Amino acid sequence: MIKTAIAHAAIAAVIQLALGQLIGYTAAGAVAVAFYASREITQHEYKLGIRRGWVWGDKLPIQPWEPLVKGWSRDSVLDVVAPAVACAVIAAMPIPTLIG
């Protein structure tokens, strides 16, 4: 839903602003976006496994590349793109950091 994408963008912005003072706003934005991208990929991994009869404790019956290319809906794409756009906007702003 759009609500989750907006919430993810807001949380990513908070993460970026919190870490930006320490490691720079571009790197902090990359950390925030990587968090949401890995979260979505992991969700797709489990969804694909469950569709194929996977149970907890067994090896997932999927190829390593499958969560990257299968199962992406509009909502799951927005859950990654919205934080990326929010973080790109903040990274483009001339905000001074403590480390100079």
Backbone as a chain_set.jsonl record, in Angstrom:
{"seq": "MIKTAIAHAAIAAVIQLALGQLIGYTAAGAVAVAFYASREITQHEYKLGIRRGWVWGDKLPIQPWEPLVKGWSRDSVLDVVAPAVACAVIAAMPIPTLIG", "coords": {"N": [[0.826, -1.18, 0.0], [0.273, 2.334, -0.381], [0.554, 3.678, 2.011], [2.433, 2.201, 3.493], [4.706, 2.539, 1.929], [5.134, 5.283, 2.181], [5.573, 5.403, 4.924], [7.902, 3.856, 5.078], [9.629, 5.5, 3.626], [9.733, 7.718, 5.315], [10.883, 6.605, 7.641], [13.324, 5.765, 6.588], [14.392, 8.264, 5.978], [14.699, 9.313, 8.553], [16.598, 7.516, 9.576], [18.69, 8.13, 7.823], [19.169, 10.837, 8.444], [19.929, 10.584, 11.099], [22.242, 8.956, 11.007], [23.721, 10.397, 9.207], [25.213, 12.529, 10.242], [27.398, 11.235, 11.237], [28.549, 9.499, 9.271], [28.216, 10.731, 6.863], [25.785, 12.019, 4.585], [25.142, 10.802, 2.137], [26.222, 8.197, 2.299], [24.8, 7.329, 4.546], [22.209, 7.381, 3.544], [22.449, 5.346, 1.672], [22.77, 3.172, 3.381], [20.249, 3.116, 4.651], [18.522, 2.628, 2.449], [19.538, 0.193, 1.578], [18.811, -1.397, 3.727], [15.967, -1.522, 3.451], [15.775, -2.642, 0.88], [17.01, -5.149, 1.26], [15.244, -6.203, 3.087], [12.868, -6.464, 1.57], [13.75, -8.299, -0.37], [14.274, -10.52, 1.231], [11.682, -11.061, 2.16], [10.496, -11.852, -0.264], [11.962, -14.131, -0.747], [11.123, -15.909, 1.304], [8.362, -16.016, 0.702], [8.376, -17.206, -1.857], [9.496, -19.683, -1.159], [7.541, -20.729, 0.601], [5.387, -21.008, -1.142], [6.314, -23.151, -2.558], [6.161, -25.274, -0.857], [7.863, -25.219, 1.337], [9.012, -25.723, 4.672], [9.713, -24.547, 7.986], [13.054, -24.926, 8.95], [13.851, -26.621, 6.96], [15.84, -26.617, 3.909], [15.617, -23.788, 1.812], [13.697, -24.072, -1.13], [14.656, -22.65, -3.493], [16.366, -20.833, -6.079], [19.363, -18.833, -5.749], [19.101, -16.377, -7.113], [16.43, -15.97, -7.572], [14.663, -14.487, -5.706], [15.312, -11.906, -6.419], [14.228, -11.424, -8.908], [11.665, -12.472, -9.113], [8.26, -12.249, -8.055], [7.832, -9.552, -7.451], [5.702, -7.026, -6.685], [3.724, -4.068, -7.366], [3.502, -2.738, -4.945], [5.645, -3.795, -3.438], [7.805, -2.905, -4.91], [7.474, -0.15, -4.609], [7.999, 0.006, -1.889], [10.724, -0.032, -1.808], [11.572, 1.888, -3.654], [10.429, 4.333, -2.77], [11.804, 4.944, -0.243], [14.35, 5.223, -1.415], [14.093, 7.441, -3.111], [13.428, 9.43, -1.234], [15.768, 9.44, 0.325], [17.641, 10.168, -1.613], [16.878, 12.769, -2.176], [17.404, 14.017, 0.283], [20.16, 13.553, 0.445], [21.04, 15.163, -1.604], [20.755, 17.671, -0.615], [22.398, 20.536, 0.784], [23.541, 19.892, 3.593], [25.273, 20.547, 6.514], [27.76, 18.516, 8.16], [28.905, 16.993, 11.23], [31.452, 16.024, 10.979], [32.602, 17.411, 8.981]], "CA": [[0.0, 0.0, 0.0], [0.976, 3.609, -0.405], [0.86, 4.052, 3.389], [3.694, 1.574, 3.915], [5.798, 3.168, 1.181], [5.376, 6.583, 2.813], [6.179, 5.13, 6.228], [9.277, 3.415, 4.841], [10.401, 6.676, 3.227], [9.951, 8.542, 6.507], [11.838, 5.919, 8.513], [14.629, 5.84, 5.927], [14.884, 9.636, 6.148], [15.152, 9.44, 9.943], [17.858, 6.773, 9.651], [19.703, 8.902, 7.103], [19.504, 12.05, 9.198], [20.611, 10.187, 12.329], [23.585, 8.474, 10.678], [24.393, 11.336, 8.315], [26.194, 13.322, 10.98], [28.57, 10.41, 11.527], [29.195, 8.885, 8.102], [27.872, 11.473, 5.653], [24.388, 11.791, 4.224], [25.035, 9.868, 1.009], [26.445, 6.844, 2.823], [23.69, 7.01, 5.44], [21.074, 7.057, 2.678], [22.692, 4.015, 1.105], [22.494, 2.199, 4.449], [18.799, 3.046, 4.833], [17.917, 1.987, 1.283], [19.971, -1.211, 1.595], [17.977, -2.072, 4.718], [14.655, -1.82, 2.884], [15.934, -3.566, -0.25], [17.262, -6.495, 1.79], [14.002, -6.642, 3.713], [11.958, -6.915, 0.516], [14.301, -9.507, -0.983], [14.047, -11.603, 2.184], [10.258, -11.395, 2.122], [10.237, -12.615, -1.482], [12.601, -15.429, -0.558], [10.23, -16.746, 2.096], [7.1, -16.222, -0.025], [8.619, -18.219, -2.885], [9.686, -20.964, -0.495], [6.256, -21.213, 1.121], [4.599, -21.457, -2.305], [6.876, -24.423, -3.024], [6.032, -26.285, 0.175], [8.937, -25.134, 2.312], [8.665, -25.605, 6.087], [10.822, -24.029, 8.77], [14.069, -25.922, 9.27], [14.333, -27.2, 5.705], [16.525, -25.707, 2.996], [14.673, -23.122, 0.912], [13.75, -24.662, -2.473], [14.727, -21.609, -4.513], [17.695, -20.466, -6.542], [19.775, -17.589, -5.101], [18.72, -15.183, -7.865], [14.979, -15.869, -7.745], [13.988, -13.381, -5.01], [15.62, -10.633, -7.07], [13.509, -11.231, -10.161], [10.299, -13.004, -9.067], [7.387, -11.893, -6.953], [7.795, -8.122, -7.167], [4.461, -6.337, -7.014], [3.861, -2.616, -7.338], [3.72, -2.323, -3.557], [6.991, -4.134, -2.981], [8.727, -1.988, -5.593], [7.34, 1.157, -3.944], [8.623, -0.084, -0.571], [12.154, 0.223, -1.982], [11.769, 3.123, -4.423], [10.084, 5.51, -1.957], [12.953, 5.328, 0.583], [15.469, 5.636, -2.26], [13.836, 8.819, -3.55], [13.535, 10.307, -0.058], [17.181, 9.546, 0.705], [18.344, 10.909, -2.661], [16.561, 14.182, -1.989], [18.153, 14.502, 1.457], [21.592, 13.534, 0.124], [21.324, 16.278, -2.516], [20.694, 18.93, 0.132], [23.683, 20.925, 1.39], [23.42, 19.879, 5.057], [26.61, 20.349, 7.107], [27.896, 17.398, 9.092], [29.832, 17.24, 12.335], [32.804, 15.629, 10.602], [33.091, 18.367, 8.018]], "C": [[0.875, 1.251, 0.0], [1.375, 4.024, 1.01], [2.19, 3.448, 3.84], [4.878, 2.196, 3.191], [6.144, 4.525, 1.794], [6.037, 6.395, 4.177], [7.631, 4.692, 6.069], [10.166, 4.593, 4.434], [10.703, 7.558, 4.436], [10.981, 7.91, 7.435], [13.239, 5.96, 7.909], [15.23, 7.236, 6.065], [15.399, 9.861, 7.566], [16.488, 8.718, 10.132], [18.977, 7.57, 9.001], [20.122, 10.148, 7.88], [20.255, 11.709, 10.485], [22.052, 9.753, 12.05], [24.396, 9.477, 9.867], [25.443, 12.185, 8.992], [27.492, 12.548, 11.192], [29.308, 9.934, 10.281], [28.941, 9.628, 6.803], [26.48, 11.081, 5.184], [24.207, 10.835, 3.054], [25.2, 8.429, 1.484], [25.307, 6.422, 3.745], [22.428, 6.671, 4.644], [21.22, 5.686, 2.05], [22.416, 2.921, 2.135], [20.983, 2.019, 4.616], [18.119, 2.328, 3.673], [18.305, 0.509, 1.224], [19.158, -2.012, 2.602], [16.632, -2.461, 4.113], [14.741, -2.763, 1.679], [16.158, -4.985, 0.257], [16.018, -7.052, 2.462], [13.026, -7.175, 2.675], [12.449, -8.206, -0.14], [14.079, -10.707, -0.065], [12.584, -12.01, 2.214], [9.922, -12.21, 0.883], [10.823, -14.015, -1.392], [11.667, -16.371, 0.201], [8.911, -17.007, 1.39], [7.258, -17.273, -1.115], [8.787, -19.6, -2.261], [8.392, -21.555, 0.007], [5.37, -21.698, -0.016], [5.06, -22.821, -2.809], [6.903, -25.483, -1.928], [7.127, -26.284, 1.228], [8.368, -25.042, 3.722], [9.914, -25.188, 6.849], [11.772, -25.156, 9.164], [14.632, -26.607, 8.038], [15.096, -26.145, 4.915], [15.486, -25.081, 2.066], [14.81, -23.69, -0.5], [13.753, -23.614, -3.581], [16.182, -21.385, -4.903], [18.076, -19.116, -5.922], [19.299, -16.314, -5.812], [17.212, -14.969, -7.917], [14.306, -14.743, -6.964], [14.258, -12.008, -5.63], [14.742, -10.367, -8.281], [12.061, -11.717, -10.127], [9.547, -12.456, -7.864], [7.299, -10.42, -6.619], [6.466, -7.53, -7.628], [4.722, -4.827, -7.005], [4.169, -2.13, -5.923], [5.128, -2.635, -3.076], [8.049, -3.274, -3.669], [8.681, -0.608, -4.939], [7.994, 1.155, -2.566], [10.135, 0.106, -0.636], [12.385, 1.572, -2.67], [11.471, 4.373, -3.587], [11.218, 5.894, -0.999], [14.151, 5.803, -0.242], [15.298, 7.079, -2.718], [13.985, 9.791, -2.384], [14.992, 10.514, 0.333], [17.99, 10.305, -0.345], [18.094, 12.409, -2.524], [17.358, 14.753, -0.817], [19.651, 14.548, 1.15], [21.968, 14.692, -0.793], [21.311, 17.632, -1.818], [22.057, 19.262, 0.75], [23.563, 21.04, 2.913], [24.818, 19.666, 5.634], [26.621, 19.168, 8.076], [28.888, 17.777, 10.192], [31.267, 16.946, 11.958], [33.373, 16.48, 9.48], [32.913, 17.952, 6.63]], "O": [[2.058, 1.208, 0.339], [2.417, 4.653, 1.197], [2.984, 4.119, 4.5], [5.945, 2.362, 3.782], [7.32, 4.873, 1.911], [6.95, 7.137, 4.54], [8.494, 5.111, 6.839], [11.322, 4.672, 4.85], [11.809, 8.084, 4.562], [11.855, 8.602, 7.957], [14.222, 6.164, 8.62], [16.439, 7.377, 6.249], [16.417, 10.525, 7.761], [17.399, 9.245, 10.771], [20.074, 7.678, 9.548], [21.308, 10.466, 7.956], [21.124, 12.469, 10.913], [22.971, 10.137, 12.773], [25.625, 9.41, 9.845], [26.457, 12.525, 8.383], [28.563, 13.145, 11.312], [30.538, 9.96, 10.231], [29.403, 9.199, 5.746], [26.052, 9.941, 5.368], [23.204, 10.124, 2.994], [24.419, 7.55, 1.119], [24.896, 5.263, 3.72], [21.669, 5.78, 5.025], [20.244, 4.949, 1.908], [21.885, 1.864, 1.793], [20.498, 0.891, 4.71], [17.23, 1.505, 3.892], [17.484, -0.332, 0.858], [18.847, -3.179, 2.36], [16.201, -3.607, 4.246], [13.856, -3.597, 1.488], [15.56, -5.928, -0.262], [15.772, -8.256, 2.406], [12.42, -8.227, 2.878], [11.654, -9.101, -0.431], [13.732, -11.79, -0.535], [12.281, -13.201, 2.286], [9.144, -13.161, 0.963], [10.242, -14.972, -1.903], [11.451, -17.506, -0.222], [8.387, -18.118, 1.47], [6.391, -18.13, -1.289], [8.267, -20.583, -2.788], [8.16, -22.755, -0.139], [4.67, -22.699, 0.132], [4.284, -23.558, -3.416], [7.6, -26.489, -2.061], [7.291, -27.273, 1.943], [7.364, -24.366, 3.948], [11.036, -25.443, 6.41], [11.346, -26.203, 9.65], [15.752, -27.115, 8.06], [15.017, -24.951, 5.201], [14.581, -25.767, 1.59], [15.923, -23.782, -1.018], [12.942, -23.684, -4.505], [17.102, -21.708, -4.152], [17.189, -18.326, -5.6], [19.116, -15.282, -5.166], [16.763, -13.881, -8.275], [13.431, -14.081, -7.523], [13.512, -11.059, -5.388], [14.529, -9.211, -8.648], [11.295, -11.398, -11.037], [10.123, -12.23, -6.799], [6.735, -10.067, -5.584], [6.152, -7.536, -8.818], [5.82, -4.38, -6.671], [4.987, -1.232, -5.725], [5.738, -1.825, -2.378], [9.075, -2.953, -3.069], [9.716, 0.027, -4.738], [8.491, 2.188, -2.117], [10.763, 0.379, 0.386], [13.298, 2.31, -2.3], [12.19, 5.367, -3.689], [11.574, 7.071, -0.939], [14.885, 6.692, 0.189], [16.257, 7.852, -2.712], [14.596, 10.85, -2.527], [15.404, 11.633, 0.638], [18.933, 11.016, 0.004], [18.998, 13.217, -2.734], [17.919, 15.844, -0.915], [20.335, 15.488, 1.554], [23.108, 15.156, -0.759], [21.798, 18.623, -2.362], [22.779, 18.366, 1.186], [23.493, 22.142, 3.457], [25.484, 18.694, 5.277], [25.617, 18.867, 8.722], [29.612, 18.765, 10.079], [32.197, 17.523, 12.521], [34.518, 16.281, 9.074], [33.29, 18.682, 5.714]]}, "num_chains": 1, "name": "protein.A"}
